[in-house]
Amino acid sequence: VGNLKYDMHVPDSLKPNARQWREQWGSQRPVWIAASTHEGEELPVIEAHSHLLRRFPDALLLVAPRHPERFRPMVQLCRSYGFLTACRSEDTMAGPDTQCFVLDTLGELVPFCAAADVAFVAGSLDPIGGHNVLEPAALGIPTIVGPNTFNFTEVTELLIDHGACVRIEDAEDLAAVLRRLLGQPELCQQMGQAAITVVENERGAVQ
C-alpha cells in the first residue's frame, strides 16, 4: 500500500516564512540545519561548522537537538567554540551575525528545514537508526545522512539512488560534503528537485 510518510502535508506558508527569515539572517548566507541531533553527534556537528566557516565565513548553522535536556548543553557547546550563538526561546530569531542558532523549542523543525540550503538528518552518525529524511525531502532540501539509517532504510536508499541524498561514512566526511554542496548551488537545486520528484512519485498511500 506504500508508505504513509510520503503523504505528509507541506503547508503553503512554509516557503514564504522561510524567505522572510532568510532575509532577516542575510539572504545570501549559506545555511545548513542539523536536525534531531543526539549527544554523541553534537561535537561532530560543531566541528563540521568550524571547518565550514573557514570556507564560508558567513555560514549559519541551525541545530535542533532531539531531546529537550540537550537544549542548554548545545547552546553552551556552541559558545565554547567561540561562535556567536542565539537560541529560539530567548532570542526568537537569528540575526545577520549569528553563527549558530539553537532550536530549543518543540514542533518547529520542519519550518526551519524549509529555510536551510542543506539538511543533515541526525541519529545516523550514532547507531540510532536515523530520523525522518522525508521532512527535508518534501521541502526540496538536499539531505546528508550518516551510515546508520536502519529506521528509514527504504526511504533513504530511494533518495540516495535518485541523487537527492548523500551518505557520509563518518564525522570527518560531514564538513567535506557540506563544503561541496554549499559551494555548488546548482547541485543543491538539482538534489532538491530530485527529492521533490521522489516524494511526489511515492505519494498516494493514504488514498
N, C-alpha and C positions, 0 to 999 in steps of 0.2 A: 504493500500500500504506500510505500515511500516513507520519508522522514518528515514528521510534523514540524521540525525546527525550521525547515526551509520556508514555511508559511508565516514566519514571524512578520508582524506588521511594522512597517517603517513609516512613522508619522511624517507628513509633508512638511512640518515645521522644523525638522532637524537640520536640513541643509541651510535654510536662511539664518537660523540661530547660529550655526557653525560659522557661517561667513561673517556674521556680526562679531562673534568672539575673535575670529582671526584678525579682523580689522583693529580690534582693541589691543591684541597682542603685538601686532605688526604683520601685515598681510603677506609679506614676502619671506617671513621666517620659516625655516624647516621645522616641522612639529611632528613628534612621534609620541605614541602612547604605549606604556607598559601596562597591560590590562590584567587585573586579578593576580598580582604578584604574591608569592609566598615568601616566608622569611629567608629561605636559602637562595632566593633569586634577587633579593633586594640589592645586595652588594654587586653582583654582576651587572645589573641594570644601571646602577650609578657609575660603575667603572666604564661601561659602554658609553654612557653620556659624556663622561670626562674625555674619552678618546674622540668622540664625535665633535665636541666643542673645538678641538684643535683644527678640524677641517671647516666646521661651520660655527663660528664664534657666537652667532645669534640663535643657535638651535634651542628649542624649548622641549623639555620632557614633561609630559603629563603622566603621572604614575598613580595607579589605583590599586592599593593593597587589597587583597582578597578578604581579609578579616579585620574588623574594627580595632582589635587590640594592636594591630601593626600600624595604625594611622600615625600615632605620635612618634614611634621609633623611626618611621620612614622620613618624617619631617626632620628629625634630629640627624639622621644619616645624611640626607641631602646637605644640610647646613654644615655638617662636619667636613664635607668635601669643599666647603667654601662657596657653594652655589647659592645664588640669590633665590631663596625659596619662599613660596607662598602656599597657602592651603585654602581649600574651598570653604571650610567652616568659619575661618577667621577673616580671610581677605576677599572672599566672594569670587574674585576672578584674578587671573594672571595679568601682569602688566607688561609693557614693552621691554622691561629689563629683567623680568623673571626668567630664571634658567630652569627651575624645577617647580612644577605646580602639583601638589599632592591632593588627590581627590579623596578627602577624608569624610565623605558622605556616602549614603547608600542610594542605589537606584538611578545614578546619573552616568553610568559607564557608557551607555550607548550614545547619548548626546555628545559626550566628549570624544568618543571614537569618530564621530562624524566630522569633528574639527581637526583631525590628525591627517598627516600625509601617509604615515605607515603605522601599523599596529603590531606590537609584539604581544602575542597571546600567551600569557604565562601559565604556570602549572605544568610546563612542558620541559623546562630545564631540570627541575627536580622531578623525581619519579612519581608524580601525582596523577599524570594522565592527560593533562591539558584541559583547557576550558573552551568555551564555545567560539569557534572560529567563524561561525556564520554571522555573528553580530557585526564585526567589521566588514565581512564579505558582502553582506546585503547592502551595505552603505557604499560599496565600491572602494574600500580601503585595502591596499595590499597588506598581506599579513606575513609575519615571521613566527615560526614555531620551533621549539626545541625537539629533541629526539623522543620525548615521552608524550605521545598523543593517543594513548590507547582508549581514552574516554570518547574520542571522536575520530576513530580510525578511518572509517569510510569517507566521512566528510572531508577530513584533512587531506587524504590521498587524492580525492577528486579535485580539490582546489590546487594541489601541487601539480597534478597531471595536466591541468589546464593553464598553468602558468600564473595562477592567482596568489600563490603562497610559496614561501621559501622555507625549507627546513634547515636549521643550523645544527651542528653537532655538539657545540659546547658554548660556554660564555664568551670565549675569545672570538668566535665567529660573529657574535651579535653586532659588535661595533663595525666589523668589516662589511657586513651585509647592509647595515644602516647607512654607512657612507656611500655604498654603491647605489642604493635605491634613492636616497635623498639627493644624490648628485646627478640623477637622471630622471627628471620629472616626466619625460615621455614614457620611460619604463614603468613608473608608478601608475601613470594613466592607463597604460595597456593592461597592467595587472589588475587594476581596479575594475576596468571594463570586463575583463575575463571573469572576475569574481561575480559581478552582477549577472553575467550570462549564465554562469553555473547555477546560481540561486534561482534565476527565472526559469531555467530548464527543469529544475527539480521541484518546483512548486506544484501543489495540487493534491497533496496527501489529505488535507482537511476535507476537500470536496469529495 
